Amino acid sequence: MSREWGNYYEEKGCEFLKDNGFEIIERNFYSRFGEIDIIALKDKVLHFIEVKGSARRNPVYAITSKKLHKINQTIGFYFYQNDVRFDYCIDALIICGDEVTLLENITI
């Protein structure tokens, strides 16, 4: 996916999250391990959110165990760097056409 499309889907995802009571803490958090698209807070839980979008096919299959491993490593670095103490979960925001679906607390 091009960076332009990635930005489009992340922006659409942020709008969806805000409309559903999330506070956006950070976007595109990078570490040497990987990237987290959106970090959001809701009900005292940090949500580390991977955004996947496609106009034609369901992009959920692009989230692999390797990707989740990188996200977990990046979360560890985020907590270390920011010295925050929250419960957390990993979510996926799936955007397919105009449909937006939040899959909370994903694992493989």
MMTF fields as JSON, N, C-alpha, C and O atoms, coordinates in Angstrom:
{
  "mmtfVersion": "1.0.0",
  "mmtfProducer": "UNKNOWN",
  "numBonds": 431,
  "numAtoms": 432,
  "numGroups": 108,
  "numChains": 1,
  "numModels": 1,
  "chainsPerModel": [1],
  "groupsPerChain": [108],
  "chainIdList": ["A"],
  "bondAtomList": [4, 2, 8, 6, 12, 10, 16, 14, 20, 18, 24, 22, 28, 26, 32, 30, 36, 34, 40, 38, 44, 42, 48, 46, 52, 50, 56, 54, 60, 58, 64, 62, 68, 66, 72, 70, 76, 74, 80, 78, 84, 82, 88, 86, 92, 90, 96, 94, 100, 98, 104, 102, 108, 106, 112, 110, 116, 114, 120, 118, 124, 122, 128, 126, 132, 130, 136, 134, 140, 138, 144, 142, 148, 146, 152, 150, 156, 154, 160, 158, 164, 162, 168, 166, 172, 170, 176, 174, 180, 178, 184, 182, 188, 186, 192, 190, 196, 194, 200, 198, 204, 202, 208, 206, 212, 210, 216, 214, 220, 218, 224, 222, 228, 226, 232, 230, 236, 234, 240, 238, 244, 242, 248, 246, 252, 250, 256, 254, 260, 258, 264, 262, 268, 266, 272, 270, 276, 274, 280, 278, 284, 282, 288, 286, 292, 290, 296, 294, 300, 298, 304, 302, 308, 306, 312, 310, 316, 314, 320, 318, 324, 322, 328, 326, 332, 330, 336, 334, 340, 338, 344, 342, 348, 346, 352, 350, 356, 354, 360, 358, 364, 362, 368, 366, 372, 370, 376, 374, 380, 378, 384, 382, 388, 386, 392, 390, 396, 394, 400, 398, 404, 402, 408, 406, 412, 410, 416, 414, 420, 418, 424, 422, 428, 426],
  "bondOrderList": [1, 1, 1, 1, 1, 1, 1, 1, 1, 1, 1, 1, 1, 1, 1, 1, 1, 1, 1, 1, 1, 1, 1, 1, 1, 1, 1, 1, 1, 1, 1, 1, 1, 1, 1, 1, 1, 1, 1, 1, 1, 1, 1, 1, 1, 1, 1, 1, 1, 1, 1, 1, 1, 1, 1, 1, 1, 1, 1, 1, 1, 1, 1, 1, 1, 1, 1, 1, 1, 1, 1, 1, 1, 1, 1, 1, 1, 1, 1, 1, 1, 1, 1, 1, 1, 1, 1, 1, 1, 1, 1, 1, 1, 1, 1, 1, 1, 1, 1, 1, 1, 1, 1, 1, 1, 1, 1],
  "groupList": [{"groupName": "MET", "atomNameList": ["N", "CA", "C", "O"], "elementList": ["N", "C", "C", "O"], "formalChargeList": [0, 0, 0, 0], "bondAtomList": [1, 0, 2, 1, 3, 2], "bondOrderList": [1, 1, 2], "singleLetterCode": "M", "chemCompType": "L-PEPTIDE LINKING"}, {"groupName": "SER", "atomNameList": ["N", "CA", "C", "O"], "elementList": ["N", "C", "C", "O"], "formalChargeList": [0, 0, 0, 0], "bondAtomList": [1, 0, 2, 1, 3, 2], "bondOrderList": [1, 1, 2], "singleLetterCode": "S", "chemCompType": "L-PEPTIDE LINKING"}, {"groupName": "ARG", "atomNameList": ["N", "CA", "C", "O"], "elementList": ["N", "C", "C", "O"], "formalChargeList": [0, 0, 0, 0], "bondAtomList": [1, 0, 2, 1, 3, 2], "bondOrderList": [1, 1, 2], "singleLetterCode": "R", "chemCompType": "L-PEPTIDE LINKING"}, {"groupName": "GLU", "atomNameList": ["N", "CA", "C", "O"], "elementList": ["N", "C", "C", "O"], "formalChargeList": [0, 0, 0, 0], "bondAtomList": [1, 0, 2, 1, 3, 2], "bondOrderList": [1, 1, 2], "singleLetterCode": "E", "chemCompType": "L-PEPTIDE LINKING"}, {"groupName": "TRP", "atomNameList": ["N", "CA", "C", "O"], "elementList": ["N", "C", "C", "O"], "formalChargeList": [0, 0, 0, 0], "bondAtomList": [1, 0, 2, 1, 3, 2], "bondOrderList": [1, 1, 2], "singleLetterCode": "W", "chemCompType": "L-PEPTIDE LINKING"}, {"groupName": "GLY", "atomNameList": ["N", "CA", "C", "O"], "elementList": ["N", "C", "C", "O"], "formalChargeList": [0, 0, 0, 0], "bondAtomList": [1, 0, 2, 1, 3, 2], "bondOrderList": [1, 1, 2], "singleLetterCode": "G", "chemCompType": "PEPTIDE LINKING"}, {"groupName": "ASN", "atomNameList": ["N", "CA", "C", "O"], "elementList": ["N", "C", "C", "O"], "formalChargeList": [0, 0, 0, 0], "bondAtomList": [1, 0, 2, 1, 3, 2], "bondOrderList": [1, 1, 2], "singleLetterCode": "N", "chemCompType": "L-PEPTIDE LINKING"}, {"groupName": "TYR", "atomNameList": ["N", "CA", "C", "O"], "elementList": ["N", "C", "C", "O"], "formalChargeList": [0, 0, 0, 0], "bondAtomList": [1, 0, 2, 1, 3, 2], "bondOrderList": [1, 1, 2], "singleLetterCode": "Y", "chemCompType": "L-PEPTIDE LINKING"}, {"groupName": "LYS", "atomNameList": ["N", "CA", "C", "O"], "elementList": ["N", "C", "C", "O"], "formalChargeList": [0, 0, 0, 0], "bondAtomList": [1, 0, 2, 1, 3, 2], "bondOrderList": [1, 1, 2], "singleLetterCode": "K", "chemCompType": "L-PEPTIDE LINKING"}, {"groupName": "CYS", "atomNameList": ["N", "CA", "C", "O"], "elementList": ["N", "C", "C", "O"], "formalChargeList": [0, 0, 0, 0], "bondAtomList": [1, 0, 2, 1, 3, 2], "bondOrderList": [1, 1, 2], "singleLetterCode": "C", "chemCompType": "L-PEPTIDE LINKING"}, {"groupName": "PHE", "atomNameList": ["N", "CA", "C", "O"], "elementList": ["N", "C", "C", "O"], "formalChargeList": [0, 0, 0, 0], "bondAtomList": [1, 0, 2, 1, 3, 2], "bondOrderList": [1, 1, 2], "singleLetterCode": "F", "chemCompType": "L-PEPTIDE LINKING"}, {"groupName": "LEU", "atomNameList": ["N", "CA", "C", "O"], "elementList": ["N", "C", "C", "O"], "formalChargeList": [0, 0, 0, 0], "bondAtomList": [1, 0, 2, 1, 3, 2], "bondOrderList": [1, 1, 2], "singleLetterCode": "L", "chemCompType": "L-PEPTIDE LINKING"}, {"groupName": "ASP", "atomNameList": ["N", "CA", "C", "O"], "elementList": ["N", "C", "C", "O"], "formalChargeList": [0, 0, 0, 0], "bondAtomList": [1, 0, 2, 1, 3, 2], "bondOrderList": [1, 1, 2], "singleLetterCode": "D", "chemCompType": "L-PEPTIDE LINKING"}, {"groupName": "ILE", "atomNameList": ["N", "CA", "C", "O"], "elementList": ["N", "C", "C", "O"], "formalChargeList": [0, 0, 0, 0], "bondAtomList": [1, 0, 2, 1, 3, 2], "bondOrderList": [1, 1, 2], "singleLetterCode": "I", "chemCompType": "L-PEPTIDE LINKING"}, {"groupName": "ALA", "atomNameList": ["N", "CA", "C", "O"], "elementList": ["N", "C", "C", "O"], "formalChargeList": [0, 0, 0, 0], "bondAtomList": [1, 0, 2, 1, 3, 2], "bondOrderList": [1, 1, 2], "singleLetterCode": "A", "chemCompType": "L-PEPTIDE LINKING"}, {"groupName": "VAL", "atomNameList": ["N", "CA", "C", "O"], "elementList": ["N", "C", "C", "O"], "formalChargeList": [0, 0, 0, 0], "bondAtomList": [1, 0, 2, 1, 3, 2], "bondOrderList": [1, 1, 2], "singleLetterCode": "V", "chemCompType": "L-PEPTIDE LINKING"}, {"groupName": "HIS", "atomNameList": ["N", "CA", "C", "O"], "elementList": ["N", "C", "C", "O"], "formalChargeList": [0, 0, 0, 0], "bondAtomList": [1, 0, 2, 1, 3, 2], "bondOrderList": [1, 1, 2], "singleLetterCode": "H", "chemCompType": "L-PEPTIDE LINKING"}, {"groupName": "PRO", "atomNameList": ["N", "CA", "C", "O"], "elementList": ["N", "C", "C", "O"], "formalChargeList": [0, 0, 0, 0], "bondAtomList": [1, 0, 2, 1, 3, 2], "bondOrderList": [1, 1, 2], "singleLetterCode": "P", "chemCompType": "L-PEPTIDE LINKING"}, {"groupName": "THR", "atomNameList": ["N", "CA", "C", "O"], "elementList": ["N", "C", "C", "O"], "formalChargeList": [0, 0, 0, 0], "bondAtomList": [1, 0, 2, 1, 3, 2], "bondOrderList": [1, 1, 2], "singleLetterCode": "T", "chemCompType": "L-PEPTIDE LINKING"}, {"groupName": "GLN", "atomNameList": ["N", "CA", "C", "O"], "elementList": ["N", "C", "C", "O"], "formalChargeList": [0, 0, 0, 0], "bondAtomList": [1, 0, 2, 1, 3, 2], "bondOrderList": [1, 1, 2], "singleLetterCode": "Q", "chemCompType": "L-PEPTIDE LINKING"}],
  "groupTypeList": [0, 1, 2, 3, 4, 5, 6, 7, 7, 3, 3, 8, 5, 9, 3, 10, 11, 8, 12, 6, 5, 10, 3, 13, 13, 3, 2, 6, 10, 7, 1, 2, 10, 5, 3, 13, 12, 13, 13, 14, 11, 8, 12, 8, 15, 11, 16, 10, 13, 3, 15, 8, 5, 1, 14, 2, 2, 6, 17, 15, 7, 14, 13, 18, 1, 8, 8, 11, 16, 8, 13, 6, 19, 18, 13, 5, 10, 7, 10, 7, 19, 6, 12, 15, 2, 10, 12, 7, 9, 13, 12, 14, 11, 13, 13, 9, 5, 12, 3, 15, 18, 11, 11, 3, 6, 13, 18, 13],
  "groupIdList": [1, 2, 3, 4, 5, 6, 7, 8, 9, 10, 11, 12, 13, 14, 15, 16, 17, 18, 19, 20, 21, 22, 23, 24, 25, 26, 27, 28, 29, 30, 31, 32, 33, 34, 35, 36, 37, 38, 39, 40, 41, 42, 43, 44, 45, 46, 47, 48, 49, 50, 51, 52, 53, 54, 55, 56, 57, 58, 59, 60, 61, 62, 63, 64, 65, 66, 67, 68, 69, 70, 71, 72, 73, 74, 75, 76, 77, 78, 79, 80, 81, 82, 83, 84, 85, 86, 87, 88, 89, 90, 91, 92, 93, 94, 95, 96, 97, 98, 99, 100, 101, 102, 103, 104, 105, 106, 107, 108],
  "secStructList": [7, 7, 2, 2, 2, 2, 2, 2, 2, 2, 2, 2, 2, 2, 2, 2, 2, 2, 2, 6, 6, 7, 3, 3, 3, 3, 3, 3, 3, 3, 7, 1, 1, 7, 3, 3, 3, 3, 3, 3, 3, 3, 6, 6, 3, 3, 3, 3, 3, 3, 3, 3, 3, 3, 1, 1, 1, 7, 4, 4, 4, 4, 7, 7, 2, 2, 2, 2, 2, 2, 2, 2, 2, 2, 2, 2, 2, 2, 2, 2, 2, 2, 6, 7, 7, 7, 3, 3, 3, 3, 3, 3, 3, 3, 3, 3, 6, 6, 3, 3, 3, 3, 3, 7, 1, 7, 7, 7],
  "xCoordList": [0.848, 0.0, 0.893, 1.904, 0.516, 1.313, 1.123, 0.141, 2.075, 2.005, 0.757, 0.143, 0.386, -0.817, -2.067, -2.892, -2.201, -3.353, -3.288, -4.311, -2.103, -1.943, -2.41, -3.123, -2.01, -2.444, -3.959, -4.598, -4.525, -5.977, -6.698, -7.623, -6.274, -6.93, -6.711, -7.619, -5.527, -5.271, -6.121, -6.621, -6.284, -7.127, -8.582, -9.255, -9.05, -10.412, -10.567, -11.605, -9.549, -9.566, -9.616, -10.351, -8.844, -8.855, -10.233, -10.712, -10.864, -12.217, -13.18, -13.987, -13.091, -13.941, -13.7, -14.649, -12.44, -12.111, -12.626, -13.215, -12.41, -12.904, -14.422, -14.966, -15.095, -16.561, -17.04, -18.192, -16.156, -16.505, -15.851, -15.699, -15.467, -15.029, -13.562, -13.172, -12.733, -11.298, -10.613, -11.027, -9.57, -8.691, -7.42, -6.74, -7.096, -5.885, -4.685, -4.594, -3.771, -2.574, -1.413, -0.687, -1.254, -0.114, -0.414, -1.154, 0.183, 0.088, 1.486, 2.422, 1.612, 2.873, 4.038, 5.038, 3.904, 4.996, 5.997, 5.654, 7.237, 8.291, 9.292, 9.6, 9.79, 10.944, 11.79, 11.421, 12.907, 13.739, 13.075, 13.496, 12.037, 11.337, 10.214, 9.888, 9.627, 8.504, 7.731, 8.24, 6.493, 5.647, 4.281, 3.776, 3.699, 2.306, 1.556, 1.926, 0.502, -0.217, -0.898, -0.728, -1.663, -2.405, -2.316, -2.479, -2.058, -2.147, -3.282, -3.266, -4.265, -5.45, -5.797, -5.426, -6.511, -6.91, -8.431, -9.096, -8.965, -10.4, -10.608, -10.095, -11.354, -11.671, -10.416, -10.388, -9.39, -8.127, -7.381, -6.599, -7.628, -6.916, -6.266, -6.925, -4.958, -4.263, -4.531, -4.407, -4.895, -5.144, -4.057, -3.917, -3.296, -2.278, -2.931, -3.244, -3.129, -4.025, -3.276, -2.606, -3.41, -2.886, -4.011, -5.087, -3.768, -4.778, -4.472, -3.354, -5.489, -5.368, -6.559, -7.706, -6.283, -7.361, -7.198, -6.089, -8.331, -8.346, -9.693, -10.715, -9.683, -10.934, -11.716, -12.937, -11.029, -11.688, -11.745, -12.755, -10.7, -10.68, -10.477, -10.022, -10.816, -10.691, -9.217, -8.539, -8.713, -7.29, -6.886, -5.715, -7.823, -7.495, -6.415, -5.649, -6.351, -5.386, -3.952, -3.019, -3.772, -2.423, -1.781, -0.603, -2.537, -1.988, -1.501, -2.296, -0.193, 0.428, 0.995, 1.072, 1.387, 2.021, 3.338, 3.697, 4.055, 5.295, 5.005, 5.737, 3.933, 3.549, 3.167, 3.567, 2.404, 2.017, 3.228, 3.268, 4.204, 5.438, 6.153, 6.615, 6.242, 6.875, 6.094, 6.684, 4.774, 3.944, 4.2, 4.342, 4.259, 4.532, 5.877, 5.985, 6.89, 8.208, 8.146, 8.751, 7.426, 7.299, 6.519, 6.837, 5.514, 4.771, 5.7, 5.653, 6.534, 7.502, 8.396, 8.664, 8.859, 9.706, 8.922, 9.457, 7.669, 6.824, 6.678, 6.833, 6.384, 6.243, 7.564, 7.58, 8.659, 9.982, 10.3, 10.735, 10.085, 10.434, 9.536, 10.005, 8.272, 7.315, 6.991, 6.3, 7.471, 7.252, 5.779, 5.453, 4.904, 3.472, 3.02, 3.633, 1.955, 1.42, -0.081, -0.889, -0.429, -1.826, -2.009, -1.07, -3.226, -3.585, -3.592, -3.787, -3.381, -3.352, -3.864, -3.972, -4.175, -4.526, -4.097, -3.863, -4.005, -3.688, -4.987, -5.678, -5.299, -6.514, -6.151, -5.054, -7.095, -6.959, -8.154, -9.297, -7.878, -8.922, -8.935, -8.004, -9.988, -10.092, -11.023, -12.187, -10.496, -11.275, -11.343, -10.335, -12.545, -12.766, -13.859, -15.04, -13.444, -14.391, -14.843, -14.015, -16.146, -16.688, -16.928, -17.307, -16.714, -16.981, -15.745, -14.646, -15.943, -14.863, -15.231, -16.314, -14.313, -14.542, -13.369, -12.212, -13.668, -12.635, -12.63, -13.624, -11.505, -11.311, -10.445, -9.262, -11.029, -10.309, -9.602, -10.082, -8.441, -7.663, -7.337, -7.667, -6.691, -6.392, -5.158, -4.253, -5.142, -3.988, -3.971, -4.952, -2.835, -2.768, -2.241, -2.087],
  "yCoordList": [-1.168, 0.0, 1.23, 1.277, 2.213, 3.434, 4.239, 4.069, 5.109, 5.96, 6.848, 7.105, 7.315, 8.149, 7.392, 7.917, 6.15, 5.34, 5.028, 5.053, 4.735, 4.473, 5.653, 5.478, 6.853, 8.064, 8.227, 8.597, 7.949, 8.051, 7.115, 7.532, 5.847, 4.875, 5.207, 5.032, 5.68, 6.056, 7.254, 7.302, 8.212, 9.378, 8.948, 9.379, 8.1, 7.578, 6.778, 6.85, 6.031, 5.26, 6.143, 5.851, 7.219, 8.154, 8.786, 8.942, 9.147, 9.711, 8.708, 9.069, 7.451, 6.393, 6.236, 6.151, 6.196, 6.014, 7.173, 6.951, 8.396, 9.566, 9.519, 9.817, 9.147, 9.044, 7.975, 7.999, 7.039, 5.951, 6.092, 5.108, 7.312, 7.593, 7.389, 7.414, 7.186, 7.026, 8.388, 9.287, 8.523, 9.695, 9.269, 8.34, 9.929, 9.596, 10.159, 11.366, 9.282, 9.673, 9.95, 10.932, 9.072, 9.204, 8.443, 7.459, 8.927, 8.239, 7.94, 8.711, 6.804, 6.398, 6.42, 7.102, 5.677, 5.542, 4.53, 3.38, 4.983, 4.141, 3.721, 4.47, 2.501, 2.033, 1.209, 1.015, 0.736, -0.1, -1.451, -2.189, -1.767, -3.04, -2.96, -3.947, -1.768, -1.628, -0.354, 0.586, -0.336, 0.852, 0.465, -0.627, 1.376, 1.247, 2.403, 3.566, 2.076, 3.093, 4.117, 5.322, 3.644, 4.545, 4.025, 2.831, 4.931, 4.621, 5.48, 6.704, 4.826, 5.537, 5.069, 3.972, 5.917, 5.625, 5.643, 6.549, 4.614, 4.574, 3.767, 2.655, 4.325, 3.642, 3.151, 2.031, 3.983, 3.7, 2.489, 1.849, 2.184, 1.116, 1.723, 2.405, 1.468, 1.897, 0.873, -0.333, 1.366, 0.511, 0.795, 1.92, -0.239, -0.149, -0.724, -1.913, 0.141, -0.201, -0.278, 0.666, -1.425, -1.65, -1.366, -1.955, -0.47, -0.102, -0.826, -0.773, -1.502, -2.16, -1.755, -1.834, -1.327, -0.889, -1.393, -1.644, -1.534, -1.933, -1.537, -1.552, -1.191, -0.817, -2.044, -1.976, -3.172, -4.313, -5.58, -6.283, -5.891, -7.174, -6.938, -5.873, -7.932, -7.807, -7.827, -8.835, -6.736, -6.637, -7.293, -7.238, -7.908, -8.502, -9.574, -9.809, -10.214, -11.292, -10.795, -11.597, -9.488, -8.92, -8.837, -8.497, -9.141, -9.118, -10.523, -11.442, -10.672, -11.978, -12.1, -11.116, -13.309, -13.509, -12.738, -12.237, -12.638, -11.856, -10.382, -9.734, -9.853, -8.456, -8.243, -7.246, -9.16, -9.036, -9.098, -8.41, -9.913, -9.984, -8.632, -8.162, -8.012, -6.689, -5.644, -4.783, -5.724, -4.792, -4.973, -3.99, -6.219, -6.482, -5.912, -5.326, -6.077, -5.517, -3.993, -3.374, -3.398, -1.941, -1.434, -0.373, -2.168, -1.798, -1.791, -0.87, -2.805, -2.844, -1.622, -1.04, -1.233, -0.046, 1.21, 2.105, 1.291, 2.45, 2.617, 3.721, 1.529, 1.606, 1.991, 2.774, 1.448, 1.778, 3.258, 3.942, 3.742, 5.115, 6.136, 7.21, 5.819, 6.786, 6.595, 7.426, 5.524, 5.25, 5.425, 6.13, 4.779, 4.827, 3.487, 2.449, 3.529, 2.32, 2.242, 2.863, 1.493, 1.279, -0.18, -0.841, -0.673, -1.91, -1.597, -0.448, -2.615, -2.354, -3.553, -4.659, -3.312, -4.388, -3.986, -2.815, -4.987, -4.774, -4.945, -5.956, -3.944, -3.966, -3.84, -3.41, -4.223, -4.018, -3.206, -3.493, -2.21, -1.394, -1.754, -1.428, -2.423, -2.932, -2.015, -1.835, -1.443, -0.525, -1.109, -1.228, -1.464, -2.067, -1.262, -1.385, -0.44, 0.48, 1.498, 2.178, 1.61, 2.541, 1.889, 2.571, 0.59, -0.135, -0.135, -0.483, 0.26, 0.286, -0.669, -0.572, -1.602, -2.581, -2.554, -2.61, -2.467, -2.522, -3.916, -4.358, -4.601, -5.91, -5.689, -5.366, -5.862, -5.564, -6.795, -7.922, -6.538, -7.549, -8.755, -9.893, -8.484, -9.547, -10.338, -9.812, -11.593, -12.479, -13.436, -13.566, -14.101, -15.162, -16.393, -17.436],
  "zCoordList": [0.0, 0.0, 0.0, 0.702, -0.784, -0.843, 0.437, 1.158, 0.698, 1.887, 1.851, 2.887, 0.652, 0.526, 0.959, 1.706, 0.485, 0.88, 2.368, 3.053, 2.869, 4.301, 5.135, 6.123, 4.74, 5.45, 5.381, 6.366, 4.215, 4.046, 5.015, 5.713, 5.058, 5.931, 7.407, 8.219, 7.758, 9.149, 9.561, 10.684, 8.668, 8.969, 9.155, 10.091, 8.256, 8.368, 9.663, 10.322, 10.018, 11.258, 12.49, 13.433, 12.493, 13.625, 13.798, 14.922, 12.696, 12.766, 13.399, 14.255, 12.974, 13.523, 15.024, 15.804, 15.42, 16.834, 17.682, 18.74, 17.231, 17.969, 18.106, 19.169, 17.032, 17.065, 18.045, 18.48, 18.39, 19.298, 20.67, 21.394, 21.023, 22.385, 22.688, 23.855, 21.673, 21.88, 21.842, 21.11, 22.635, 22.571, 21.844, 22.281, 20.754, 19.999, 20.754, 20.978, 21.142, 21.887, 20.936, 21.09, 19.955, 19.039, 17.758, 17.753, 16.667, 15.384, 14.883, 15.098, 14.211, 13.586, 14.567, 14.34, 15.649, 16.611, 16.056, 15.782, 15.897, 15.327, 16.39, 17.317, 16.231, 16.994, 16.032, 14.874, 16.513, 15.639, 15.365, 14.474, 16.135, 15.964, 14.935, 14.275, 14.811, 13.899, 14.165, 14.776, 13.695, 13.796, 14.339, 14.078, 15.094, 15.515, 14.873, 15.04, 14.141, 13.38, 14.284, 14.097, 15.259, 16.146, 17.577, 17.828, 18.502, 19.928, 20.468, 20.337, 21.078, 21.559, 22.969, 23.387, 23.683, 25.06, 25.162, 24.659, 25.827, 26.112, 27.384, 27.515, 28.311, 29.572, 30.292, 30.803, 30.33, 31.026, 30.461, 31.165, 29.198, 28.495, 27.259, 26.474, 27.089, 25.873, 24.774, 24.987, 23.616, 22.459, 21.425, 20.946, 21.093, 20.052, 18.796, 18.73, 17.803, 16.701, 15.376, 14.957, 14.737, 13.393, 12.405, 12.502, 11.463, 10.472, 9.165, 8.651, 8.643, 7.346, 6.49, 6.929, 5.281, 4.411, 2.993, 2.52, 2.329, 0.93, 0.336, 1.023, -0.912, -1.581, -2.031, -2.174, -2.259, -2.885, -2.053, -2.082, -1.319, -0.611, 0.881, 1.297, 1.669, 3.116, 3.516, 3.315, 4.077, 4.397, 5.716, 6.092, 6.419, 7.72, 7.576, 8.511, 6.43, 6.224, 6.099, 6.064, 6.032, 5.978, 7.364, 7.477, 8.413, 9.773, 10.096, 10.294, 10.146, 10.341, 11.752, 12.488, 12.117, 13.428, 13.503, 14.568, 12.393, 12.364, 12.646, 13.393, 12.045, 12.271, 13.736, 14.336, 14.313, 15.724, 16.647, 17.666, 16.298, 17.09, 17.079, 18.119, 15.909, 15.805, 16.599, 17.252, 16.538, 17.307, 18.803, 19.531, 19.263, 20.681, 21.113, 22.19, 20.29, 20.613, 20.665, 21.54, 19.741, 19.701, 20.91, 21.446, 21.34, 22.549, 23.761, 24.577, 23.879, 24.979, 24.976, 26.026, 23.801, 23.684, 24.037, 24.69, 23.617, 23.927, 25.443, 25.966, 26.14, 27.598, 28.258, 29.208, 27.764, 28.309, 28.095, 29.021, 26.892, 26.542, 27.245, 27.622, 27.422, 27.952, 29.428, 30.017, 30.032, 31.454, 31.833, 32.788, 31.077, 31.364, 31.928, 31.676, 32.683, 33.303, 33.016, 33.706, 32.018, 31.65, 31.269, 30.826, 31.446, 30.78, 29.288, 28.891, 28.466, 27.026, 26.254, 26.783, 25.003, 24.088, 22.678, 22.381, 21.837, 20.427, 19.646, 19.771, 18.846, 18.04, 16.564, 16.206, 15.729, 14.287, 13.819, 14.174, 13.033, 12.423, 10.943, 10.206, 10.52, 9.161, 8.372, 8.729, 7.303, 6.476, 5.068, 4.37, 4.68, 3.363, 2.675, 2.999, 1.724, 1.11, 2.142, 2.748, 2.345, 3.331, 4.69, 5.642, 4.792, 6.033, 6.934, 6.501, 8.193, 9.178, 10.303, 10.88, 10.616, 11.672, 12.636, 12.218, 13.928, 14.959, 15.564, 16.138, 15.431, 16.054, 17.282, 17.164, 18.46, 19.688, 20.238, 20.123, 20.84, 21.552, 20.668, 21.001, 19.549, 18.587, 19.007, 19.655, 18.628, 18.802, 17.619, 16.887, 17.451, 16.434, 17.118, 16.482]
}
